[in-house]
Amino acid sequence: MKAPDSIYPDFSSASFKAAPHEHYAALRRAAPVHEVRLRNGSRAWFVMRYDDAVAVLSNPVFAKDPS
């Protein structure tokens, strides 16, 4: 599995659904954080590694809900 071509991985694609572990591994190799598009079109950040996710979620600088 090669690194993703897009900063917006398609989690709903047939290839992703057929081999999610391979896609997640490729994403982790490419970078620890990826910008993604949600179904409603908003942008979000997909944090790949557990320790990074804990750091982000416990830091008040990062908005969990911008409203």
C-alpha positions, 0 to 999 in steps of 0.5 A: 500500500502506497502513501495516500495521494490526497490529504483527504482520504476517502474512508468510504471507498471500496478499497479502504473498506476492503483493507482498512488496516493497510490504509491506516498504516499508510496514513501513519507512515505518511504523517501523524496528522491528516486533514480530512473532509467530513460528510457535511463538507467541514474540515477536521484533523485525523490524529493517527497515533494514540499519544498524539490524540491524548495530547491534543484532546487534553490541551485546551488550545485545540477547539473540540467544538468551534461554536 
